């Protein structure tokens, strides 16, 4: 299995009858690793306020745990049009239930990716007594990223490019006719 980008795991034994709160703040090394994973110019900062509690629901034969998280990050990406740097602030709250993965705990060979059904969309499997909170935070970080960031001047650049292209290449038949005259 691959090493998680955000190393933050919690032993289930630390979660008793009362909820447990943790705050995660990435250092420069963690920010650089996250930027590399998601192909960003850089992650300026990331923090996550987490609250974990044992759930009365017992899923797949073991204890289940709720993770409520408030994720805040600042990233720098490239504009998809101008390639200029763009800073963006992320602010995302999510809730996930950790459930035991009995297929792995039963001694079978661990699989790289678990097959998850639609009903399990808000569930994260865990093995043994360790909750991999860091990986869940990294996944949610990736989900809220803007995949097509655009600089404020992107529309003007695209319009200028379209005008120039229309002047020089009036369409596919214009290109064919221009080639015929040269022959």
C-alpha positions in Angstrom: 0.0 0.0 0.0 1.1 3.5 -0.6 2.2 5.9 2.2 -0.6 8.4 3.0 0.1 12.0 1.9 -1.2 13.4 5.2 0.1 11.3 8.1 -2.5 11.5 10.8 -3.8 8.3 12.3 -5.7 7.7 15.5 -6.0 4.6 17.6 -9.6 3.7 18.3 -8.7 3.1 21.9 -8.3 6.9 22.3 -12.0 7.4 21.5 -14.1 6.6 24.6 -17.6 7.5 25.5 -17.1 11.2 25.0 -16.1 12.8 21.7 -12.4 13.5 21.0 -11.2 16.7 19.2 -8.0 17.1 17.3 -6.6 19.9 15.2 -4.3 19.1 12.3 -2.0 21.8 10.7 0.3 20.7 8.0 3.9 21.8 8.0 5.9 22.8 4.9 6.8 19.2 4.1 3.2 18.1 4.3 2.0 21.0 2.2 4.6 20.1 -0.4 3.6 16.5 -0.5 -0.1 17.5 -0.9 0.8 19.9 -3.7 2.7 17.2 -5.5 -0.2 14.7 -5.2 -2.7 17.1 -6.7 -0.3 18.8 -9.1 -0.7 22.2 -7.6 1.9 25.0 -7.7 1.8 24.9 -3.9 -0.3 24.4 -0.8 0.2 27.5 1.3 -1.4 26.0 4.4 -3.9 23.4 5.5 -5.7 22.9 8.8 -8.4 20.6 9.9 -10.5 20.7 13.1 -11.7 17.1 13.7 -14.2 15.7 16.1 -14.5 11.9 16.5 -17.0 9.9 18.4 -17.9 6.3 18.8 -21.2 5.6 17.2 -23.9 3.4 18.6 -24.3 1.8 15.2 -22.2 -1.3 14.8 -21.4 -2.0 11.2 -19.9 -5.1 9.7 -19.5 -6.6 13.1 -17.3 -4.0 14.8 -17.4 -0.5 16.2 -18.1 2.5 14.0 -16.8 6.0 14.5 -18.1 9.4 13.2 -15.5 11.9 12.0 -16.7 15.5 11.6 -14.2 17.7 10.0 -13.8 21.4 9.1 -11.1 21.7 6.5 -9.4 25.0 5.7 -6.7 25.5 3.1 -5.0 28.0 0.9 -3.6 26.8 -2.5 -1.9 28.3 -5.5 -2.8 26.9 -8.9 -2.2 27.7 -12.5 -4.9 29.4 -14.6 -5.9 26.9 -17.3 -5.9 29.7 -19.9 -3.1 32.1 -19.0 -1.0 29.8 -16.7 -0.8 32.7 -14.3 -0.7 31.8 -10.6 -4.1 32.0 -8.7 -4.5 31.8 -5.0 -7.7 30.2 -3.7 -9.1 29.6 -0.2 -10.9 26.4 0.5 -13.4 26.0 3.4 -15.1 22.6 3.5 -17.0 20.7 6.2 -17.7 17.0 5.9 -18.8 14.0 8.0 -17.6 10.4 7.4 -18.3 7.2 9.3 -15.4 4.8 9.8 -16.5 1.2 9.6 -14.4 -1.9 10.1 -13.3 -3.7 7.0 -13.8 -7.3 7.9 -12.5 -8.5 4.6 -9.1 -7.2 5.5 -9.3 -7.8 9.2 -10.2 -11.5 8.6 -6.6 -12.1 7.4 -7.2 -11.9 3.7 -4.7 -10.1 1.6 -5.3 -6.3 1.8 -6.4 -4.6 -1.4 -5.1 -1.3 -2.7 -8.5 0.1 -3.3 -11.7 -1.1 -1.7 -14.8 -1.4 -3.8 -17.4 0.9 -2.3 -21.0 1.0 -3.2 -23.2 4.1 -3.5 -24.7 3.3 -0.1 -21.2 3.5 1.4 -20.5 6.9 0.0 -20.1 8.5 3.4 -18.2 5.5 4.9 -14.5 4.8 5.1 -13.2 1.3 6.0 -10.5 0.9 8.6 -8.3 -2.0 9.6 -7.4 -3.2 13.0 -7.7 -0.3 15.5 -6.3 2.5 13.4 -8.4 5.3 11.8 -6.5 6.9 8.9 -7.9 10.4 9.3 -5.2 12.0 7.2 -6.1 10.2 4.1 -9.8 11.1 4.4 -8.8 14.7 4.8 -6.5 14.5 1.7 -9.4 13.0 -0.3 -11.8 15.7 0.7 -9.2 18.3 -0.1 -9.0 16.9 -3.6 -12.8 16.9 -4.0 -13.1 20.6 -3.3 -10.3 21.8 -5.5 -11.2 23.9 -8.5 -10.1 21.7 -11.4 -10.3 24.6 -13.9 -9.1 27.7 -12.2 -9.3 30.8 -14.3 -7.5 34.1 -13.8 -9.7 37.3 -13.9 -8.2 38.1 -17.3 -8.8 34.6 -18.8 -12.0 35.6 -20.7 -10.2 38.5 -22.4 -7.3 36.3 -23.4 -9.6 33.7 -24.9 -11.6 36.3 -26.8 -8.5 37.8 -28.3 -7.3 34.3 -29.3 -10.6 33.5 -30.9 -10.6 36.8 -32.9 -7.0 36.1 -34.1 -7.8 32.5 -35.1 -10.9 33.6 -37.0 -8.9 36.2 -39.0 -6.1 33.8 -40.0 -8.1 30.6 -40.3 -11.7 31.3 -41.5 -12.7 27.6 -41.0 -11.9 24.2 -42.2 -12.9 24.9 -45.9 -10.8 28.2 -45.8 -7.8 26.1 -44.9 -8.4 23.7 -47.7 -8.9 26.5 -50.2 -5.7 28.2 -49.0 -3.8 24.9 -49.6 -5.3 24.5 -53.1 -4.0 27.9 -54.2 -0.5 26.9 -53.2 -0.5 23.7 -55.2 
